[in-house]
Amino acid sequence: MNIGEVATQAGVPAKTIRYYESVGLIPAAARRGNGYRSYSQTDLHTLRFIHRARELGFSVAEIEDLLALWRNKRRKSQAVKAIALAKIAEIERKIAALETMKRTIRHLTAHCHGDARPDCPILDDLAGDGG
């Protein structure tokens, strides 16, 4: 398969595939006589794995670890679970931070008159002048 075909089937842009090659998530593609990249079914399967992991928020470094575990048939599932649990903890921290941001913005908008007056607690807070 050429890069366009594998990109379509994996659900990622060709540019992303080239990036994954450059950071070592996938090996450099074999080249045909005309210089075009050629991908195998194994490459496609790996790209789908990476794509799904990215959808779930795993970083490139985490995906490297997951790929190594996926390829290692002697792996212990506890290693995979540890990575997933760490990702859950990270997501929960991000959700808490987003909830705090939402509460703050909600509080500021509730105290903004939203009228023709120039004073605005939202801008005051952003400028560090709010309480």
C-alpha positions as protocol buffer text, in pm:
chain_id: "A"
residue {
  index: 1
  type: MET
  ca { x: 0 y: 0 z: 0 }
}
residue {
  index: 2
  type: ASN
  ca { x: 117 y: 352 z: -64 }
}
residue {
  index: 3
  type: ILE
  ca { x: 102 y: 623 z: 200 }
}
residue {
  index: 4
  type: GLY
  ca { x: -232 y: 757 z: 78 }
}
residue {
  index: 5
  type: GLU
  ca { x: -397 y: 416 z: 96 }
}
residue {
  index: 6
  type: VAL
  ca { x: -260 y: 330 z: 438 }
}
residue {
  index: 7
  type: ALA
  ca { x: -348 y: 678 z: 565 }
}
residue {
  index: 8
  type: THR
  ca { x: -709 y: 635 z: 458 }
}
residue {
  index: 9
  type: GLN
  ca { x: -737 y: 287 z: 606 }
}
residue {
  index: 10
  type: ALA
  ca { x: -569 y: 388 z: 932 }
}
residue {
  index: 11
  type: GLY
  ca { x: -772 y: 708 z: 965 }
}
residue {
  index: 12
  type: VAL
  ca { x: -469 y: 938 z: 990 }
}
residue {
  index: 13
  type: PRO
  ca { x: -320 y: 1195 z: 752 }
}
residue {
  index: 14
  type: ALA
  ca { x: -12 y: 1100 z: 551 }
}
residue {
  index: 15
  type: LYS
  ca { x: 175 y: 1381 z: 729 }
}
residue {
  index: 16
  type: THR
  ca { x: 105 y: 1210 z: 1061 }
}
residue {
  index: 17
  type: ILE
  ca { x: 244 y: 882 z: 930 }
}
residue {
  index: 18
  type: ARG
  ca { x: 564 y: 1058 z: 827 }
}
residue {
  index: 19
  type: TYR
  ca { x: 580 y: 1211 z: 1176 }
}
residue {
  index: 20
  type: TYR
  ca { x: 536 y: 870 z: 1340 }
}
residue {
  index: 21
  type: GLU
  ca { x: 822 y: 744 z: 1127 }
}
residue {
  index: 22
  type: SER
  ca { x: 1042 y: 1040 z: 1225 }
}
residue {
  index: 23
  type: VAL
  ca { x: 988 y: 983 z: 1600 }
}
residue {
  index: 24
  type: GLY
  ca { x: 1031 y: 607 z: 1569 }
}
residue {
  index: 25
  type: LEU
  ca { x: 678 y: 489 z: 1650 }
}
residue {
  index: 26
  type: ILE
  ca { x: 678 y: 301 z: 1324 }
}
residue {
  index: 27
  type: PRO
  ca { x: 981 y: 190 z: 1125 }
}
residue {
  index: 28
  type: ALA
  ca { x: 1068 y: 378 z: 809 }
}
residue {
  index: 29
  type: ALA
  ca { x: 859 y: 240 z: 527 }
}
residue {
  index: 30
  type: ALA
  ca { x: 1011 y: 23 z: 262 }
}
residue {
  index: 31
  type: ARG
  ca { x: 1065 y: 207 z: -64 }
}
residue {
  index: 32
  type: ARG
  ca { x: 951 y: 94 z: -405 }
}
residue {
  index: 33
  type: GLY
  ca { x: 1165 y: 132 z: -713 }
}
residue {
  index: 34
  type: ASN
  ca { x: 1003 y: 468 z: -782 }
}
residue {
  index: 35
  type: GLY
  ca { x: 1096 y: 591 z: -431 }
}
residue {
  index: 36
  type: TYR
  ca { x: 740 y: 583 z: -296 }
}
residue {
  index: 37
  type: ARG
  ca { x: 680 y: 447 z: 50 }
}
residue {
  index: 38
  type: SER
  ca { x: 527 y: 101 z: 69 }
}
residue {
  index: 39
  type: TYR
  ca { x: 334 y: -17 z: 375 }
}
residue {
  index: 40
  type: SER
  ca { x: 237 y: -366 z: 485 }
}
residue {
  index: 41
  type: GLN
  ca { x: -67 y: -496 z: 670 }
}
residue {
  index: 42
  type: THR
  ca { x: 149 y: -501 z: 984 }
}
residue {
  index: 43
  type: ASP
  ca { x: 223 y: -131 z: 936 }
}
residue {
  index: 44
  type: LEU
  ca { x: -148 y: -64 z: 894 }
}
residue {
  index: 45
  type: HIS
  ca { x: -230 y: -256 z: 1211 }
}
residue {
  index: 46
  type: THR
  ca { x: 35 y: -62 z: 1402 }
}
residue {
  index: 47
  type: LEU
  ca { x: -95 y: 269 z: 1269 }
}
residue {
  index: 48
  type: ARG
  ca { x: -448 y: 180 z: 1380 }
}
residue {
  index: 49
  type: PHE
  ca { x: -311 y: 91 z: 1725 }
}
residue {
  index: 50
  type: ILE
  ca { x: -132 y: 427 z: 1746 }
}
residue {
  index: 51
  type: HIS
  ca { x: -435 y: 616 z: 1619 }
}
residue {
  index: 52
  type: ARG
  ca { x: -661 y: 459 z: 1881 }
}
residue {
  index: 53
  type: ALA
  ca { x: -408 y: 526 z: 2156 }
}
residue {
  index: 54
  type: ARG
  ca { x: -385 y: 891 z: 2047 }
}
residue {
  index: 55
  type: GLU
  ca { x: -765 y: 916 z: 2052 }
}
residue {
  index: 56
  type: LEU
  ca { x: -751 y: 803 z: 2414 }
}
residue {
  index: 57
  type: GLY
  ca { x: -498 y: 1073 z: 2495 }
}
residue {
  index: 58
  type: PHE
  ca { x: -180 y: 872 z: 2525 }
}
residue {
  index: 59
  type: SER
  ca { x: 138 y: 1066 z: 2450 }
}
residue {
  index: 60
  type: VAL
  ca { x: 397 y: 955 z: 2197 }
}
residue {
  index: 61
  type: ALA
  ca { x: 621 y: 835 z: 2483 }
}
residue {
  index: 62
  type: GLU
  ca { x: 335 y: 638 z: 2638 }
}
residue {
  index: 63
  type: ILE
  ca { x: 250 y: 489 z: 2300 }
}
residue {
  index: 64
  type: GLU
  ca { x: 613 y: 381 z: 2261 }
}
residue {
  index: 65
  type: ASP
  ca { x: 579 y: 191 z: 2587 }
}
residue {
  index: 66
  type: LEU
  ca { x: 242 y: 46 z: 2489 }
}
residue {
  index: 67
  type: LEU
  ca { x: 375 y: -63 z: 2149 }
}
residue {
  index: 68
  type: ALA
  ca { x: 669 y: -237 z: 2315 }
}
residue {
  index: 69
  type: LEU
  ca { x: 430 y: -419 z: 2546 }
}
residue {
  index: 70
  type: TRP
  ca { x: 193 y: -502 z: 2259 }
}
residue {
  index: 71
  type: ARG
  ca { x: 475 y: -654 z: 2060 }
}
residue {
  index: 72
  type: ASN
  ca { x: 613 y: -847 z: 2359 }
}
residue {
  index: 73
  type: LYS
  ca { x: 411 y: -1166 z: 2388 }
}
residue {
  index: 74
  type: ARG
  ca { x: 576 y: -1232 z: 2727 }
}
residue {
  index: 75
  type: ARG
  ca { x: 450 y: -904 z: 2870 }
}
residue {
  index: 76
  type: LYS
  ca { x: 269 y: -883 z: 3199 }
}
residue {
  index: 77
  type: SER
  ca { x: -67 y: -717 z: 3177 }
}
residue {
  index: 78
  type: GLN
  ca { x: 8 y: -537 z: 3502 }
}
residue {
  index: 79
  type: ALA
  ca { x: 256 y: -319 z: 3310 }
}
residue {
  index: 80
  type: VAL
  ca { x: -13 y: -224 z: 3060 }
}
residue {
  index: 81
  type: LYS
  ca { x: -264 y: -160 z: 3337 }
}
residue {
  index: 82
  type: ALA
  ca { x: -14 y: 63 z: 3520 }
}
residue {
  index: 83
  type: ILE
  ca { x: 20 y: 284 z: 3212 }
}
residue {
  index: 84
  type: ALA
  ca { x: -359 y: 301 z: 3174 }
}
residue {
  index: 85
  type: LEU
  ca { x: -410 y: 384 z: 3542 }
}
residue {
  index: 86
  type: ALA
  ca { x: -149 y: 659 z: 3521 }
}
residue {
  index: 87
  type: LYS
  ca { x: -337 y: 800 z: 3221 }
}
residue {
  index: 88
  type: ILE
  ca { x: -664 y: 793 z: 3418 }
}
residue {
  index: 89
  type: ALA
  ca { x: -498 y: 985 z: 3704 }
}
residue {
  index: 90
  type: GLU
  ca { x: -365 y: 1242 z: 3455 }
}
residue {
  index: 91
  type: ILE
  ca { x: -710 y: 1282 z: 3297 }
}
residue {
  index: 92
  type: GLU
  ca { x: -868 y: 1324 z: 3639 }
}
residue {
  index: 93
  type: ARG
  ca { x: -616 y: 1599 z: 3725 }
}
residue {
  index: 94
  type: LYS
  ca { x: -698 y: 1774 z: 3397 }
}
residue {
  index: 95
  type: ILE
  ca { x: -1072 y: 1744 z: 3460 }
}
residue {
  index: 96
  type: ALA
  ca { x: -1028 y: 1893 z: 3809 }
}
residue {
  index: 97
  type: ALA
  ca { x: -827 y: 2182 z: 3662 }
}
residue {
  index: 98
  type: LEU
  ca { x: -1094 y: 2241 z: 3397 }
}
residue {
  index: 99
  type: GLU
  ca { x: -1369 y: 2234 z: 3661 }
}
residue {
  index: 100
  type: THR
  ca { x: -1178 y: 2494 z: 3862 }
}
residue {
  index: 101
  type: MET
  ca { x: -1141 y: 2711 z: 3553 }
}
residue {
  index: 102
  type: LYS
  ca { x: -1511 y: 2674 z: 3475 }
}
residue {
  index: 103
  type: ARG
  ca { x: -1610 y: 2772 z: 3831 }
}
residue {
  index: 104
  type: THR
  ca { x: -1384 y: 3076 z: 3821 }
}
residue {
  index: 105
  type: ILE
  ca { x: -1514 y: 3195 z: 3485 }
}
residue {
  index: 106
  type: ARG
  ca { x: -1873 y: 3128 z: 3592 }
}
residue {
  index: 107
  type: HIS
  ca { x: -1813 y: 3333 z: 3910 }
}
residue {
  index: 108
  type: LEU
  ca { x: -1659 y: 3618 z: 3712 }
}
residue {
  index: 109
  type: THR
  ca { x: -1940 y: 3625 z: 3456 }
}
residue {
  index: 110
  type: ALA
  ca { x: -2198 y: 3620 z: 3733 }
}
residue {
  index: 111
  type: HIS
  ca { x: -2041 y: 3936 z: 3877 }
}
residue {
  index: 112
  type: CYS
  ca { x: -2009 y: 4115 z: 3546 }
}
residue {
  index: 113
  type: HIS
  ca { x: -2302 y: 4345 z: 3477 }
}
residue {
  index: 114
  type: GLY
  ca { x: -2262 y: 4305 z: 3104 }
}
residue {
  index: 115
  type: ASP
  ca { x: -2395 y: 4653 z: 3045 }
}
residue {
  index: 116
  type: ALA
  ca { x: -2262 y: 4980 z: 2904 }
}
residue {
  index: 117
  type: ARG
  ca { x: -2041 y: 5053 z: 3207 }
}
residue {
  index: 118
  type: PRO
  ca { x: -1666 y: 5019 z: 3154 }
}
residue {
  index: 119
  type: ASP
  ca { x: -1586 y: 4836 z: 3479 }
}
residue {
  index: 120
  type: CYS
  ca { x: -1561 y: 4461 z: 3434 }
}
residue {
  index: 121
  type: PRO
  ca { x: -1459 y: 4205 z: 3695 }
}
residue {
  index: 122
  type: ILE
  ca { x: -1355 y: 3962 z: 3423 }
}
residue {
  index: 123
  type: LEU
  ca { x: -1095 y: 4200 z: 3281 }
}
residue {
  index: 124
  type: ASP
  ca { x: -992 y: 4304 z: 3631 }
}
residue {
  index: 125
  type: ASP
  ca { x: -926 y: 3942 z: 3722 }
}
residue {
  index: 126
  type: LEU
  ca { x: -729 y: 3878 z: 3402 }
}
residue {
  index: 127
  type: ALA
  ca { x: -521 y: 4189 z: 3473 }
}
residue {
  index: 128
  type: GLY
  ca { x: -458 y: 4068 z: 3828 }
}
residue {
  index: 129
  type: ASP
  ca { x: -665 y: 4353 z: 3974 }
}
residue {
  index: 130
  type: GLY
  ca { x: -962 y: 4138 z: 4076 }
}
residue {
  index: 131
  type: GLY
  ca { x: -1016 y: 3978 z: 4412 }
}
